[in-house]
Amino acid sequence: MTVVLVVAATVVAALLVVLGLASTVAGRRIGILHLAGAGLLEAVLVVQAVLAGVAMAGGDTPADVPTFLGYLSGVLLIPVAGVLWARTEHTRWAGTVLAVAAAAVGVMVWRLLQLWEATGA
């Protein structure tokens, strides 16, 4: 886990939250910009997951591996679920759905970093 990727994921997630809330306030559904933001967020998360997997394969593991893997798999699924739900939402609240998903990712990546850096002592 690298702090740079955690910060990058947080920044992209925050921008996606702003985009989602802006579309809700404007009374519009999500568009290509929202989908591109969610795709970028997912790409950052996949890179982070691959790097964590490589580090774990090399012997560098967090103190609580099952919890870490649960958070890691969950954080990868949330943007996808948020986009799928937002695309089926035919009201202005689609942006809010995406904003909530992005906010959850923003929190979860920091929790992942905490789990990774915990010593288990």
C-alpha positions as CSV (number, residue, x, y, z in Angstrom):
1,M,0.0,0.0,0.0
2,T,1.4,3.4,-0.9
3,V,0.2,6.7,0.5
4,V,0.5,8.2,-3.0
5,L,-2.2,5.9,-4.3
6,V,-4.4,6.4,-1.3
7,V,-4.2,10.2,-1.7
8,A,-4.9,9.8,-5.5
9,A,-7.9,7.6,-4.8
10,T,-9.1,10.1,-2.2
11,V,-8.8,13.1,-4.6
12,V,-10.6,11.2,-7.4
13,A,-13.3,10.1,-5.0
14,A,-13.8,13.7,-3.7
15,L,-14.1,15.0,-7.3
16,L,-16.6,12.3,-8.0
17,V,-18.6,13.3,-4.9
18,V,-18.6,16.9,-6.1
19,L,-19.7,15.9,-9.6
20,G,-22.5,13.7,-8.3
21,L,-23.8,16.3,-5.9
22,A,-23.6,19.0,-8.6
23,S,-25.7,16.9,-10.9
24,T,-28.3,16.2,-8.2
25,V,-28.5,19.9,-7.4
26,A,-28.9,20.7,-11.1
27,G,-31.6,18.0,-11.4
28,R,-29.7,16.0,-14.1
29,R,-28.8,12.4,-14.5
30,I,-25.2,11.3,-14.6
31,G,-23.3,11.6,-17.8
32,I,-20.0,10.6,-19.4
33,L,-18.0,12.7,-17.1
34,H,-19.3,10.9,-14.1
35,L,-18.6,7.5,-15.7
36,A,-15.1,8.6,-16.7
37,G,-14.5,9.7,-13.1
38,A,-15.8,6.4,-11.7
39,G,-13.6,4.5,-14.3
40,L,-10.5,6.5,-13.2
41,L,-11.3,5.8,-9.5
42,E,-11.7,2.1,-10.3
43,A,-8.4,2.1,-12.2
44,V,-6.5,3.6,-9.2
45,L,-8.1,1.1,-6.9
46,V,-7.1,-1.8,-9.2
47,V,-3.5,-0.6,-9.3
48,Q,-3.5,-0.3,-5.6
49,A,-4.9,-3.8,-5.2
50,V,-2.3,-5.3,-7.6
51,L,0.5,-3.6,-5.7
52,A,-0.9,-4.9,-2.4
53,G,-1.2,-8.4,-3.8
54,V,2.4,-8.3,-5.1
55,A,3.6,-7.0,-1.7
56,M,1.6,-9.7,0.1
57,A,3.1,-12.4,-2.2
58,G,6.5,-11.1,-1.4
59,G,5.9,-11.6,2.3
60,D,4.9,-8.1,3.4
61,T,1.4,-8.7,4.9
62,P,-0.8,-6.6,7.2
63,A,-1.4,-7.8,10.8
64,D,-5.0,-8.7,10.1
65,V,-5.0,-10.3,6.6
66,P,-8.7,-11.4,6.4
67,T,-10.0,-7.9,7.4
68,F,-7.6,-6.3,4.9
69,L,-8.7,-8.6,2.1
70,G,-12.4,-7.9,2.9
71,Y,-11.8,-4.2,2.7
72,L,-9.8,-4.6,-0.5
73,S,-12.4,-6.6,-2.2
74,G,-15.2,-4.3,-1.0
75,V,-13.5,-1.1,-2.1
76,L,-13.1,-2.6,-5.6
77,L,-16.8,-3.5,-5.9
78,I,-18.3,-0.2,-4.5
79,P,-17.6,2.0,-7.5
80,V,-18.9,-0.6,-9.9
81,A,-22.1,-1.1,-7.8
82,G,-22.5,2.7,-7.6
83,V,-22.3,3.2,-11.3
84,L,-24.7,0.3,-12.0
85,W,-27.2,1.6,-9.5
86,A,-26.8,5.2,-10.7
87,R,-27.3,4.2,-14.4
88,T,-30.6,2.5,-13.5
89,E,-31.8,5.4,-11.5
90,H,-34.0,7.5,-13.7
91,T,-34.3,10.5,-11.4
92,R,-32.0,13.3,-10.4
93,W,-30.8,11.2,-7.5
94,A,-28.4,9.1,-9.6
95,G,-25.7,11.6,-8.8
96,T,-26.2,11.2,-5.1
97,V,-25.9,7.4,-5.5
98,L,-22.6,7.9,-7.2
99,A,-21.5,10.5,-4.6
100,V,-22.3,8.2,-1.7
101,A,-20.3,5.3,-3.4
102,A,-17.4,7.6,-4.0
103,A,-17.5,8.9,-0.4
104,A,-17.4,5.4,0.9
105,V,-14.4,4.6,-1.2
106,G,-12.7,7.7,0.1
107,V,-13.1,6.5,3.6
108,M,-12.3,2.8,2.9
109,V,-8.9,3.5,1.2
110,W,-7.7,5.3,4.4
111,R,-8.9,2.3,6.5
112,L,-7.0,0.0,4.2
113,L,-3.9,2.0,4.8
114,Q,-4.4,1.8,8.5
115,L,-4.8,-2.0,8.3
116,W,-1.7,-2.2,6.2
117,E,0.4,-0.2,8.6
118,A,-0.9,-1.8,11.8
119,T,1.8,-3.8,13.6
120,G,-0.5,-6.2,15.4
121,A,1.1,-5.4,18.7
